[in-house]
Amino acid sequence: MTKAKIQSKSGATANTKATCKVRSPCPIAKTLDLLGDKWTLLVLRDVLVFGAATYSEFAKSTERIPSNLLSDRLTRLVSEGFLEKQSYQTKPPRYKYIATTKGRAIRPIISAMKKFGDDNL
């Protein structure tokens, strides 16, 4: 788990832990709790397979993820250590998202899912 600083409207900050709620100690269940929603693996696929890096590149994905969900998934993937957010422009602020070592570790899972889909669906 990572620690994040949360700033309130008053400007005060507090340390909190980024948490991913898990339903069981099973590694498969824990992975699904983090990555098993409709969009998260598709965002990682776009980074790892299609080379997407900017918000607008993710938004152009064939699946058309709603903007609020895209923002949420990118934030979560950064807080959980799968992606790193890097500034590439200051006015207006723009960021790119780069897969970390942890994020790149998902590539074999995505490849296996692609093979399964090609072979069976």
MOPAC internal coordinates of N, CA, C and O (Angstrom, degrees):
PM7 1SCF
backbone

  N    0.0000 0     0.00 0     0.00 0    0    0    0
  C    1.4443 1     0.00 0     0.00 0    1    0    0
  C    1.5223 1   108.38 1     0.00 0    2    1    0
  O    1.2310 1   121.06 1   -33.11 1    3    2    1
  N    1.3030 1   115.58 1   146.89 1    3    2    1
  C    1.4496 1   119.60 1  -179.71 1    5    3    2
  C    1.5113 1   109.30 1  -109.63 1    6    5    3
  O    1.2310 1   121.05 1   -26.67 1    7    6    5
  N    1.3334 1   115.59 1   153.33 1    7    6    5
  C    1.4467 1   119.61 1   176.06 1    9    7    6
  C    1.5134 1   108.36 1   -94.86 1   10    9    7
  O    1.2310 1   120.83 1   -39.57 1   11   10    9
  N    1.3169 1   116.01 1   140.43 1   11   10    9
  C    1.4546 1   121.06 1   178.82 1   13   11   10
  C    1.5153 1   107.97 1  -129.30 1   14   13   11
  O    1.2310 1   120.67 1   -32.21 1   15   14   13
  N    1.3301 1   116.32 1   147.79 1   15   14   13
  C    1.4593 1   120.08 1   174.90 1   17   15   14
  C    1.5122 1   108.08 1   -94.31 1   18   17   15
  O    1.2310 1   120.77 1   -51.04 1   19   18   17
  N    1.2977 1   116.13 1   128.96 1   19   18   17
  C    1.4499 1   122.70 1   179.06 1   21   19   18
  C    1.5205 1   107.44 1  -109.50 1   22   21   19
  O    1.2310 1   120.74 1   -51.05 1   23   22   21
  N    1.3322 1   116.19 1   128.95 1   23   22   21
  C    1.4550 1   120.13 1   179.85 1   25   23   22
  C    1.5212 1   108.63 1  -107.78 1   26   25   23
  O    1.2310 1   121.05 1   -51.71 1   27   26   25
  N    1.3207 1   115.60 1   128.29 1   27   26   25
  C    1.4578 1   120.38 1   178.69 1   29   27   26
  C    1.5196 1   109.64 1   -83.97 1   30   29   27
  O    1.2310 1   120.57 1    -8.27 1   31   30   29
  N    1.3285 1   116.51 1   171.73 1   31   30   29
  C    1.4600 1   120.96 1   178.34 1   33   31   30
  C    1.5198 1   111.77 1   -61.24 1   34   33   31
  O    1.2310 1   120.28 1   153.85 1   35   34   33
  N    1.3249 1   117.07 1   -26.15 1   35   34   33
  C    1.4581 1   120.51 1   179.73 1   37   35   34
  C    1.5223 1   112.09 1   -79.16 1   38   37   35
  O    1.2310 1   120.56 1   170.65 1   39   38   37
  N    1.3449 1   116.53 1    -9.35 1   39   38   37
  C    1.4601 1   120.44 1   179.53 1   41   39   38
  C    1.5149 1   113.56 1    98.19 1   42   41   39
  O    1.2310 1   119.82 1   172.21 1   43   42   41
  N    1.3322 1   117.94 1    -7.79 1   43   42   41
  C    1.4535 1   120.64 1   179.25 1   45   43   42
  C    1.5226 1   109.37 1   -72.59 1   46   45   43
  O    1.2310 1   120.79 1   -32.46 1   47   46   45
  N    1.3206 1   116.09 1   147.54 1   47   46   45
  C    1.4627 1   119.40 1   178.05 1   49   47   46
  C    1.5124 1   109.59 1  -118.24 1   50   49   47
  O    1.2310 1   121.20 1   -27.79 1   51   50   49
  N    1.3170 1   115.32 1   152.21 1   51   50   49
  C    1.4591 1   121.15 1   177.59 1   53   51   50
  C    1.5145 1   107.72 1  -142.37 1   54   53   51
  O    1.2310 1   120.73 1   -36.76 1   55   54   53
  N    1.3154 1   116.22 1   143.24 1   55   54   53
  C    1.4584 1   120.35 1   175.90 1   57   55   54
  C    1.5239 1   108.58 1   -82.99 1   58   57   55
  O    1.2310 1   121.14 1   -48.45 1   59   58   57
  N    1.3166 1   115.43 1   131.55 1   59   58   57
  C    1.4551 1   120.89 1   175.43 1   61   59   58
  C    1.5114 1   107.95 1  -133.99 1   62   61   59
  O    1.2310 1   120.64 1   -20.48 1   63   62   61
  N    1.2966 1   116.39 1   159.52 1   63   62   61
  C    1.4579 1   120.32 1   175.77 1   65   63   62
  C    1.5147 1   108.48 1   -94.18 1   66   65   63
  O    1.2310 1   120.95 1   -46.70 1   67   66   65
  N    1.3494 1   115.78 1   133.30 1   67   66   65
  C    1.4523 1   119.54 1   170.57 1   69   67   66
  C    1.5204 1   106.12 1   -70.97 1   70   69   67
  O    1.2310 1   120.56 1   -54.49 1   71   70   69
  N    1.3142 1   116.54 1   125.51 1   71   70   69
  C    1.4469 1   118.51 1  -175.17 1   73   71   70
  C    1.5099 1   110.81 1  -121.78 1   74   73   71
  O    1.2310 1   121.71 1   -37.42 1   75   74   73
  N    1.2779 1   114.34 1   142.58 1   75   74   73
  C    1.4505 1   122.56 1   171.16 1   77   75   74
  C    1.5163 1   104.91 1  -115.60 1   78   77   75
  O    1.2310 1   120.46 1   -67.70 1   79   78   77
  N    1.3204 1   116.73 1   112.30 1   79   78   77
  C    1.4543 1   119.76 1  -178.82 1   81   79   78
  C    1.5196 1   109.22 1   -67.30 1   82   81   79
  O    1.2310 1   121.38 1   -48.87 1   83   82   81
  N    1.3075 1   114.97 1   131.13 1   83   82   81
  C    1.4613 1   120.72 1   178.46 1   85   83   82
  C    1.5148 1   109.41 1  -119.50 1   86   85   83
  O    1.2310 1   121.74 1   -32.93 1   87   86   85
  N    1.3192 1   114.27 1   147.07 1   87   86   85
  C    1.4705 1   118.58 1  -177.44 1   89   87   86
  C    1.5070 1   113.05 1   -96.59 1   90   89   87
  O    1.2310 1   120.44 1   165.10 1   91   90   89
  N    1.3512 1   116.77 1   -14.90 1   91   90   89
  C    1.4559 1   119.12 1  -179.08 1   93   91   90
  C    1.5233 1   108.95 1  -159.64 1   94   93   91
  O    1.2310 1   119.96 1   -15.68 1   95   94   93
  N    1.3378 1   117.68 1   164.32 1   95   94   93
  C    1.4644 1   120.20 1   177.47 1   97   95   94
  C    1.5340 1   112.64 1   -78.19 1   98   97   95
  O    1.2310 1   119.46 1   175.66 1   99   98   97
  N    1.3202 1   118.64 1    -4.34 1   99   98   97
  C    1.4666 1   122.70 1  -179.84 1  101   99   98
  C    1.5289 1   109.90 1   -62.14 1  102  101   99
  O    1.2310 1   119.37 1   -51.84 1  103  102  101
  N    1.3366 1   118.80 1   128.16 1  103  102  101
  C    1.4630 1   121.04 1  -178.88 1  105  103  102
  C    1.5302 1   113.40 1   -60.44 1  106  105  103
  O    1.2310 1   119.78 1   147.01 1  107  106  105
  N    1.3159 1   118.02 1   -32.99 1  107  106  105
  C    1.4694 1   120.35 1   177.95 1  109  107  106
  C    1.5266 1   109.82 1   -68.97 1  110  109  107
  O    1.2310 1   120.29 1   135.44 1  111  110  109
  N    1.3080 1   117.04 1   -44.56 1  111  110  109
  C    1.4664 1   121.07 1   178.70 1  113  111  110
  C    1.5262 1   110.59 1   -63.13 1  114  113  111
  O    1.2310 1   120.23 1   137.67 1  115  114  113
  N    1.3394 1   117.17 1   -42.33 1  115  114  113
  C    1.4663 1   119.96 1   179.37 1  117  115  114
  C    1.5309 1   111.25 1   -63.86 1  118  117  115
  O    1.2310 1   120.49 1   140.25 1  119  118  117
  N    1.3421 1   116.67 1   -39.75 1  119  118  117
  C    1.4604 1   119.99 1   177.77 1  121  119  118
  C    1.5252 1   110.13 1   -64.40 1  122  121  119
  O    1.2310 1   120.26 1   136.09 1  123  122  121
  N    1.3166 1   117.10 1   -43.91 1  123  122  121
  C    1.4608 1   120.05 1   178.49 1  125  123  122
  C    1.5238 1   112.10 1   -64.14 1  126  125  123
  O    1.2310 1   120.14 1   144.26 1  127  126  125
  N    1.3261 1   117.35 1   -35.74 1  127  126  125
  C    1.4620 1   120.21 1   177.90 1  129  127  126
  C    1.5276 1   110.80 1   -60.84 1  130  129  127
  O    1.2310 1   120.26 1   147.25 1  131  130  129
  N    1.3088 1   117.11 1   -32.75 1  131  130  129
  C    1.4622 1   121.33 1  -179.01 1  133  131  130
  C    1.5201 1   112.50 1   -89.90 1  134  133  131
  O    1.2310 1   119.91 1   138.10 1  135  134  133
  N    1.3265 1   117.79 1   -41.90 1  135  134  133
  C    1.4646 1   121.35 1  -170.15 1  137  135  134
  C    1.5240 1   114.58 1  -115.20 1  138  137  135
  O    1.2310 1   119.63 1   179.36 1  139  138  137
  N    1.3284 1   118.32 1    -0.64 1  139  138  137
  C    1.4451 1   121.00 1  -169.23 1  141  139  138
  C    1.5155 1   117.14 1   -88.18 1  142  141  139
  O    1.2310 1   119.22 1  -170.88 1  143  142  141
  N    1.3212 1   119.09 1     9.12 1  143  142  141
  C    1.4614 1   118.83 1   177.28 1  145  143  142
  C    1.5303 1   109.88 1   -81.26 1  146  145  143
  O    1.2310 1   120.26 1    -1.48 1  147  146  145
  N    1.2923 1   117.10 1   178.52 1  147  146  145
  C    1.4619 1   122.98 1  -174.36 1  149  147  146
  C    1.5317 1   113.28 1   -66.19 1  150  149  147
  O    1.2310 1   118.74 1   155.07 1  151  150  149
  N    1.3335 1   120.01 1   -24.93 1  151  150  149
  C    1.4593 1   121.42 1  -168.55 1  153  151  150
  C    1.5218 1   116.28 1  -113.99 1  154  153  151
  O    1.2310 1   118.86 1   150.93 1  155  154  153
  N    1.2991 1   119.79 1   -29.07 1  155  154  153
  C    1.4650 1   121.90 1  -169.09 1  157  155  154
  C    1.5225 1   113.07 1   -58.96 1  158  157  155
  O    1.2310 1   119.75 1   131.87 1  159  158  157
  N    1.3184 1   118.08 1   -48.13 1  159  158  157
  C    1.4663 1   119.86 1   179.76 1  161  159  158
  C    1.5211 1   111.64 1   -66.31 1  162  161  159
  O    1.2310 1   120.20 1   150.41 1  163  162  161
  N    1.3383 1   117.23 1   -29.59 1  163  162  161
  C    1.4632 1   118.88 1   177.06 1  165  163  162
  C    1.5239 1   111.61 1   -69.50 1  166  165  163
  O    1.2310 1   120.25 1   143.71 1  167  166  165
  N    1.3190 1   117.12 1   -36.29 1  167  166  165
  C    1.4696 1   120.01 1   175.00 1  169  167  166
  C    1.5247 1   109.64 1   -64.37 1  170  169  167
  O    1.2310 1   120.38 1   134.95 1  171  170  169
  N    1.3341 1   116.87 1   -45.05 1  171  170  169
  C    1.4688 1   119.77 1   177.54 1  173  171  170
  C    1.5276 1   111.23 1   -64.40 1  174  173  171
  O    1.2310 1   120.06 1   141.76 1  175  174  173
  N    1.3256 1   117.49 1   -38.24 1  175  174  173
  C    1.4661 1   120.67 1   175.24 1  177  175  174
  C    1.5246 1   110.62 1   -58.35 1  178  177  175
  O    1.2310 1   120.80 1   135.84 1  179  178  177
  N    1.3353 1   116.08 1   -44.16 1  179  178  177
  C    1.4614 1   119.48 1  -178.84 1  181  179  178
  C    1.5228 1   111.71 1   -62.10 1  182  181  179
  O    1.2310 1   120.22 1   143.32 1  183  182  181
  N    1.3289 1   117.19 1   -36.68 1  183  182  181
  C    1.4724 1   121.06 1   177.25 1  185  183  182
  C    1.5202 1   110.39 1   -70.13 1  186  185  183
  O    1.2310 1   120.66 1   128.64 1  187  186  185
  N    1.3222 1   116.35 1   -51.36 1  187  186  185
  C    1.4661 1   121.58 1  -169.47 1  189  187  186
  C    1.5267 1   114.15 1   -80.18 1  190  189  187
  O    1.2310 1   120.01 1   146.85 1  191  190  189
  N    1.3155 1   117.59 1   -33.15 1  191  190  189
  C    1.4632 1   120.90 1  -175.38 1  193  191  190
  C    1.5200 1   111.45 1  -100.80 1  194  193  191
  O    1.2310 1   120.21 1   134.54 1  195  194  193
  N    1.3210 1   117.21 1   -45.46 1  195  194  193
  C    1.4574 1   121.00 1  -174.02 1  197  195  194
  C    1.5214 1   113.49 1   -99.03 1  198  197  195
  O    1.2310 1   119.83 1   174.89 1  199  198  197
  N    1.3317 1   117.92 1    -5.11 1  199  198  197
  C    1.4593 1   121.19 1   176.50 1  201  199  198
  C    1.5163 1   115.26 1    74.60 1  202  201  199
  O    1.2310 1   119.63 1  -160.96 1  203  202  201
  N    1.3331 1   118.31 1    19.04 1  203  202  201
  C    1.4614 1   120.65 1   177.31 1  205  203  202
  C    1.5230 1   109.17 1   -63.76 1  206  205  203
  O    1.2310 1   120.84 1   -36.85 1  207  206  205
  N    1.3175 1   115.99 1   143.15 1  207  206  205
  C    1.4633 1   119.67 1   179.67 1  209  207  206
  C    1.5254 1   112.41 1  -138.66 1  210  209  207
  O    1.2310 1   119.85 1   151.77 1  211  210  209
  N    1.3228 1   117.89 1   -28.23 1  211  210  209
  C    1.4619 1   120.19 1  -176.66 1  213  211  210
  C    1.5252 1   110.93 1  -105.28 1  214  213  211
  O    1.2310 1   121.22 1   -20.64 1  215  214  213
  N    1.3065 1   115.27 1   159.36 1  215  214  213
  C    1.4620 1   121.26 1   179.71 1  217  215  214
  C    1.5264 1   110.27 1   -53.88 1  218  217  215
  O    1.2310 1   120.40 1   134.76 1  219  218  217
  N    1.3340 1   116.84 1   -45.24 1  219  218  217
  C    1.4667 1   119.38 1  -177.93 1  221  219  218
  C    1.5255 1   112.06 1   -65.15 1  222  221  219
  O    1.2310 1   119.70 1   147.18 1  223  222  221
  N    1.3232 1   118.17 1   -32.82 1  223  222  221
  C    1.4599 1   120.55 1   176.35 1  225  223  222
  C    1.5275 1   111.06 1   -67.10 1  226  225  223
  O    1.2310 1   120.39 1   140.15 1  227  226  225
  N    1.3202 1   116.87 1   -39.85 1  227  226  225
  C    1.4690 1   119.96 1   176.98 1  229  227  226
  C    1.5310 1   110.05 1   -66.17 1  230  229  227
  O    1.2310 1   120.66 1   139.54 1  231  230  229
  N    1.3186 1   116.35 1   -40.46 1  231  230  229
  C    1.4650 1   121.01 1  -177.90 1  233  231  230
  C    1.5299 1   112.00 1   -64.41 1  234  233  231
  O    1.2310 1   119.94 1   155.46 1  235  234  233
  N    1.3242 1   117.72 1   -24.54 1  235  234  233
  C    1.4720 1   121.79 1   179.92 1  237  235  234
  C    1.5212 1   113.25 1   -84.74 1  238  237  235
  O    1.2310 1   119.78 1  -179.65 1  239  238  237
  N    1.3138 1   118.03 1     0.35 1  239  238  237
  C    1.4589 1   121.98 1  -179.26 1  241  239  238
  C    1.5322 1   110.47 1   -56.69 1  242  241  239
  O    1.2310 1   120.62 1   -33.18 1  243  242  241
  N    1.3027 1   116.42 1   146.82 1  243  242  241
  C    1.4659 1   122.99 1  -178.84 1  245  243  242
  C    1.5259 1   112.33 1   -52.34 1  246  245  243
  O    1.2310 1   120.14 1   144.50 1  247  246  245
  N    1.3250 1   117.34 1   -35.50 1  247  246  245
  C    1.4721 1   120.98 1  -176.16 1  249  247  246
  C    1.5264 1   113.25 1   -76.22 1  250  249  247
  O    1.2310 1   119.89 1   167.15 1  251  250  249
  N    1.3148 1   117.81 1   -12.85 1  251  250  249
  C    1.4785 1   122.84 1   176.77 1  253  251  250
  C    1.5309 1   112.81 1    53.83 1  254  253  251
  O    1.2310 1   120.87 1  -117.65 1  255  254  253
  N    1.3134 1   115.94 1    62.35 1  255  254  253
  C    1.4599 1   120.56 1   176.91 1  257  255  254
  C    1.5270 1   109.52 1   -62.09 1  258  257  255
  O    1.2310 1   119.61 1   -47.50 1  259  258  257
  N    1.3160 1   118.35 1   132.50 1  259  258  257
  C    1.4676 1   120.85 1   176.76 1  261  259  258
  C    1.5341 1   110.57 1   -58.74 1  262  261  259
  O    1.2310 1   120.52 1   -36.67 1  263  262  261
  N    1.3254 1   116.61 1   143.33 1  263  262  261
  C    1.4665 1   121.33 1  -172.75 1  265  263  262
  C    1.5256 1   113.03 1   -58.93 1  266  265  263
  O    1.2310 1   119.70 1   141.43 1  267  266  265
  N    1.3314 1   118.17 1   -38.57 1  267  266  265
  C    1.4580 1   119.26 1   179.74 1  269  267  266
  C    1.5263 1   111.30 1   -66.14 1  270  269  267
  O    1.2310 1   120.28 1   142.77 1  271  270  269
  N    1.3386 1   117.06 1   -37.23 1  271  270  269
  C    1.4613 1   120.20 1   178.71 1  273  271  270
  C    1.5228 1   110.94 1   -72.97 1  274  273  271
  O    1.2310 1   119.83 1   142.76 1  275  274  273
  N    1.3177 1   117.94 1   -37.24 1  275  274  273
  C    1.4608 1   121.10 1   176.81 1  277  275  274
  C    1.5223 1   110.32 1   -61.09 1  278  277  275
  O    1.2310 1   120.43 1   132.35 1  279  278  277
  N    1.3057 1   116.79 1   -47.65 1  279  278  277
  C    1.4634 1   120.76 1   178.32 1  281  279  278
  C    1.5255 1   111.02 1   -59.09 1  282  281  279
  O    1.2310 1   120.54 1   136.01 1  283  282  281
  N    1.3211 1   116.58 1   -43.99 1  283  282  281
  C    1.4652 1   121.61 1   179.03 1  285  283  282
  C    1.5262 1   111.27 1   -62.42 1  286  285  283
  O    1.2310 1   120.05 1   134.12 1  287  286  285
  N    1.3290 1   117.52 1   -45.88 1  287  286  285
  C    1.4686 1   120.26 1  -178.33 1  289  287  286
  C    1.5226 1   111.60 1   -66.44 1  290  289  287
  O    1.2310 1   119.89 1   139.30 1  291  290  289
  N    1.3217 1   117.82 1   -40.70 1  291  290  289
  C    1.4681 1   119.95 1   177.89 1  293  291  290
  C    1.5271 1   110.60 1   -62.74 1  294  293  291
  O    1.2310 1   120.42 1   135.28 1  295  294  293
  N    1.3238 1   116.80 1   -44.72 1  295  294  293
  C    1.4628 1   121.14 1   178.35 1  297  295  294
  C    1.5258 1   110.39 1   -60.12 1  298  297  295
  O    1.2310 1   120.44 1   135.45 1  299  298  297
  N    1.3088 1   116.76 1   -44.55 1  299  298  297
  C    1.4696 1   120.94 1  -178.71 1  301  299  298
  C    1.5314 1   111.27 1   -66.52 1  302  301  299
  O    1.2310 1   120.27 1   137.39 1  303  302  301
  N    1.3303 1   117.09 1   -42.61 1  303  302  301
  C    1.4650 1   120.12 1   179.98 1  305  303  302
  C    1.5244 1   111.37 1   -65.42 1  306  305  303
  O    1.2310 1   120.01 1   147.47 1  307  306  305
  N    1.3210 1   117.58 1   -32.53 1  307  306  305
  C    1.4679 1   120.86 1   174.31 1  309  307  306
  C    1.5244 1   109.62 1   -70.11 1  310  309  307
  O    1.2310 1   119.81 1   132.15 1  311  310  309
  N    1.3279 1   117.97 1   -47.85 1  311  310  309
  C    1.4689 1   120.41 1  -176.84 1  313  311  310
  C    1.5190 1   112.49 1   -65.38 1  314  313  311
  O    1.2310 1   120.16 1   151.17 1  315  314  313
  N    1.3323 1   117.30 1   -28.83 1  315  314  313
  C    1.4626 1   120.96 1   179.46 1  317  315  314
  C    1.5260 1   112.59 1   -90.49 1  318  317  315
  O    1.2310 1   120.04 1  -179.87 1  319  318  317
  N    1.3346 1   117.53 1     0.13 1  319  318  317
  C    1.4593 1   121.20 1   173.34 1  321  319  318
  C    1.5187 1   116.09 1    86.73 1  322  321  319
  O    1.2310 1   119.42 1  -165.39 1  323  322  321
  N    1.3321 1   118.71 1    14.61 1  323  322  321
  C    1.4620 1   121.72 1   178.08 1  325  323  322
  C    1.5269 1   112.01 1   -86.12 1  326  325  323
  O    1.2310 1   121.09 1   148.56 1  327  326  325
  N    1.3254 1   115.52 1   -31.44 1  327  326  325
  C    1.4622 1   121.57 1   179.46 1  329  327  326
  C    1.5219 1   109.45 1  -127.96 1  330  329  327
  O    1.2310 1   121.33 1   -26.03 1  331  330  329
  N    1.3127 1   115.07 1   153.97 1  331  330  329
  C    1.4605 1   122.02 1   173.29 1  333  331  330
  C    1.5220 1   107.19 1  -115.67 1  334  333  331
  O    1.2310 1   120.66 1   -46.05 1  335  334  333
  N    1.3277 1   116.34 1   133.95 1  335  334  333
  C    1.4569 1   122.21 1  -179.49 1  337  335  334
  C    1.5246 1   108.19 1   -96.58 1  338  337  335
  O    1.2310 1   120.59 1   -57.09 1  339  338  337
  N    1.3404 1   116.48 1   122.91 1  339  338  337
  C    1.4597 1   121.36 1  -178.52 1  341  339  338
  C    1.5243 1   109.77 1  -124.19 1  342  341  339
  O    1.2310 1   120.77 1   -46.27 1  343  342  341
  N    1.3227 1   116.14 1   133.73 1  343  342  341
  C    1.4549 1   121.17 1   177.11 1  345  343  342
  C    1.5300 1   109.26 1   -73.82 1  346  345  343
  O    1.2310 1   120.48 1   -44.92 1  347  346  345
  N    1.3463 1   116.68 1   135.08 1  347  346  345
  C    1.4602 1   119.52 1   173.99 1  349  347  346
  C    1.5234 1   111.87 1  -124.98 1  350  349  347
  O    1.2310 1   120.13 1   176.55 1  351  350  349
  N    1.3329 1   117.35 1    -3.45 1  351  350  349
  C    1.4660 1   121.70 1   178.13 1  353  351  350
  C    1.5203 1   107.61 1  -155.67 1  354  353  351
  O    1.2310 1   120.53 1   -40.40 1  355  354  353
  N    1.3432 1   116.60 1   139.60 1  355  354  353
  C    1.4622 1   118.89 1  -177.65 1  357  355  354
  C    1.5273 1   113.95 1   -99.73 1  358  357  355
  O    1.2310 1   119.32 1   147.96 1  359  358  357
  N    1.3224 1   118.90 1   -32.04 1  359  358  357
  C    1.4643 1   120.64 1  -178.45 1  361  359  358
  C    1.5142 1   109.91 1  -130.17 1  362  361  359
  O    1.2310 1   119.82 1   -73.93 1  363  362  361
  N    1.3231 1   117.96 1   106.07 1  363  362  361
  C    1.4621 1   127.78 1   -11.80 1  365  363  362
  C    1.5271 1   110.60 1   -71.07 1  366  365  363
  O    1.2310 1   120.46 1   -19.91 1  367  366  365
  N    1.3220 1   116.73 1   160.09 1  367  366  365
  C    1.4645 1   119.17 1  -179.26 1  369  367  366
  C    1.5316 1   111.14 1   -62.30 1  370  369  367
  O    1.2310 1   121.08 1   -49.94 1  371  370  369
  N    1.3166 1   115.54 1   130.06 1  371  370  369
  C    1.4661 1   121.99 1   177.75 1  373  371  370
  C    1.5206 1   108.13 1  -135.84 1  374  373  371
  O    1.2310 1   121.41 1   -34.06 1  375  374  373
  N    1.3216 1   114.90 1   145.94 1  375  374  373
  C    1.4596 1   120.25 1  -176.13 1  377  375  374
  C    1.5232 1   110.28 1  -131.19 1  378  377  375
  O    1.2310 1   121.51 1   -25.60 1  379  378  377
  N    1.3249 1   114.71 1   154.40 1  379  378  377
  C    1.4527 1   120.79 1   170.17 1  381  379  378
  C    1.5174 1   107.44 1  -120.27 1  382  381  379
  O    1.2310 1   121.22 1   -23.41 1  383  382  381
  N    1.3090 1   115.28 1   156.59 1  383  382  381
  C    1.4541 1   122.02 1  -176.87 1  385  383  382
  C    1.5206 1   108.31 1  -117.32 1  386  385  383
  O    1.2310 1   121.18 1   -54.70 1  387  386  385
  N    1.3253 1   115.35 1   125.30 1  387  386  385
  C    1.4571 1   122.79 1  -176.64 1  389  387  386
  C    1.5305 1   108.51 1  -117.82 1  390  389  387
  O    1.2310 1   120.47 1   -43.98 1  391  390  389
  N    1.3235 1   116.71 1   136.02 1  391  390  389
  C    1.4621 1   120.44 1   178.16 1  393  391  390
  C    1.5254 1   109.98 1   -68.90 1  394  393  391
  O    1.2310 1   120.92 1   -45.97 1  395  394  393
  N    1.3136 1   115.84 1   134.03 1  395  394  393
  C    1.4611 1   122.53 1   174.67 1  397  395  394
  C    1.5333 1   108.08 1   -85.29 1  398  397  395
  O    1.2310 1   120.71 1    -0.58 1  399  398  397
  N    1.3130 1   116.25 1   179.42 1  399  398  397
  C    1.4665 1   120.32 1   174.92 1  401  399  398
  C    1.5229 1   109.93 1   -57.45 1  402  401  399
  O    1.2310 1   120.50 1   136.80 1  403  402  401
  N    1.3048 1   116.64 1   -43.20 1  403  402  401
  C    1.4682 1   121.42 1   178.39 1  405  403  402
  C    1.5280 1   110.46 1   -62.15 1  406  405  403
  O    1.2310 1   120.24 1   137.64 1  407  406  405
  N    1.3168 1   117.15 1   -42.36 1  407  406  405
  C    1.4578 1   120.89 1   178.45 1  409  407  406
  C    1.5141 1   112.35 1   -65.16 1  410  409  407
  O    1.2310 1   120.41 1   138.95 1  411  410  409
  N    1.3301 1   116.82 1   -41.05 1  411  410  409
  C    1.4701 1   120.43 1   179.29 1  413  411  410
  C    1.5261 1   111.59 1   -67.33 1  414  413  411
  O    1.2310 1   120.16 1   157.23 1  415  414  413
  N    1.3175 1   117.29 1   -22.77 1  415  414  413
  C    1.4668 1   121.03 1   178.54 1  417  415  414
  C    1.5305 1   111.87 1   -66.33 1  418  417  415
  O    1.2310 1   119.80 1   165.11 1  419  418  417
  N    1.3189 1   117.99 1   -14.89 1  419  418  417
  C    1.4640 1   122.62 1   179.01 1  421  419  418
  C    1.5366 1   111.13 1   -80.37 1  422  421  419
  O    1.2310 1   119.88 1   162.41 1  423  422  421
  N    1.3302 1   117.83 1   -17.59 1  423  422  421
  C    1.4745 1   121.27 1  -175.86 1  425  423  422
  C    1.5366 1   113.42 1   -50.35 1  426  425  423
  O    1.2310 1   118.39 1   133.04 1  427  426  425
  N    1.3527 1   120.67 1   -46.96 1  427  426  425
  C    1.4710 1   119.08 1   179.85 1  429  427  426
  C    1.5264 1   113.22 1   -61.49 1  430  429  427
  O    1.2310 1   120.18 1   147.56 1  431  430  429
  N    1.3147 1   117.27 1   -32.44 1  431  430  429
  C    1.4642 1   120.60 1   177.97 1  433  431  430
  C    1.5226 1   109.47 1   -67.11 1  434  433  431
  O    1.2310 1   120.29 1   134.95 1  435  434  433
  N    1.3276 1   117.06 1   -45.05 1  435  434  433
  C    1.4614 1   121.37 1   178.87 1  437  435  434
  C    1.5277 1   110.20 1   -63.38 1  438  437  435
  O    1.2310 1   120.40 1   139.00 1  439  438  437
  N    1.3300 1   116.84 1   -41.00 1  439  438  437
  C    1.4710 1   120.62 1   177.99 1  441  439  438
  C    1.5227 1   111.41 1   -63.04 1  442  441  439
  O    1.2310 1   120.69 1   138.08 1  443  442  441
  N    1.3338 1   116.28 1   -41.92 1  443  442  441
  C    1.4659 1   120.29 1   178.69 1  445  443  442
  C    1.5176 1   111.00 1   -65.10 1  446  445  443
  O    1.2310 1   119.88 1   140.93 1  447  446  445
  N    1.3229 1   117.83 1   -39.07 1  447  446  445
  C    1.4568 1   121.33 1   178.24 1  449  447  446
  C    1.5244 1   110.43 1   -65.48 1  450  449  447
  O    1.2310 1   120.35 1   140.17 1  451  450  449
  N    1.3319 1   116.94 1   -39.83 1  451  450  449
  C    1.4681 1   120.56 1   177.50 1  453  451  450
  C    1.5214 1   110.12 1   -62.47 1  454  453  451
  O    1.2310 1   120.49 1   132.90 1  455  454  453
  N    1.3235 1   116.68 1   -47.10 1  455  454  453
  C    1.4644 1   120.37 1   179.91 1  457  455  454
  C    1.5164 1   110.68 1   -60.76 1  458  457  455
  O    1.2310 1   120.28 1   135.10 1  459  458  457
  N    1.3295 1   117.07 1   -44.90 1  459  458  457
  C    1.4581 1   120.04 1   178.02 1  461  459  458
  C    1.5242 1   110.99 1   -58.88 1  462  461  459
  O    1.2310 1   120.57 1   133.72 1  463  462  461
  N    1.3376 1   116.51 1   -46.28 1  463  462  461
  C    1.4653 1   120.35 1   179.15 1  465  463  462
  C    1.5174 1   112.29 1   -61.88 1  466  465  463
  O    1.2310 1   120.47 1   136.11 1  467  466  465
  N    1.3372 1   116.71 1   -43.89 1  467  466  465
  C    1.4673 1   120.41 1   178.22 1  469  467  466
  C    1.5288 1   111.55 1   -61.76 1  470  469  467
  O    1.2310 1   120.56 1   138.20 1  471  470  469
  N    1.3248 1   116.53 1   -41.80 1  471  470  469
  C    1.4546 1   121.51 1  -175.07 1  473  471  470
  C    1.5325 1   114.32 1   -80.21 1  474  473  471
  O    1.2310 1   120.25 1   152.22 1  475  474  473
  N    1.3328 1   117.13 1   -27.78 1  475  474  473
  C    1.4633 1   119.29 1  -168.19 1  477  475  474
  C    1.5168 1   116.22 1  -124.80 1  478  477  475
  O    1.2310 1   119.61 1   167.34 1  479  478  477
  N    1.3023 1   118.34 1   -12.66 1  479  478  477
  C    1.4794 1   118.21 1  -175.25 1  481  479  478
  C    1.5139 1   111.08 1  -117.47 1  482  481  479
  O    1.2310 1   120.10 1   180.00 1  483  482  481

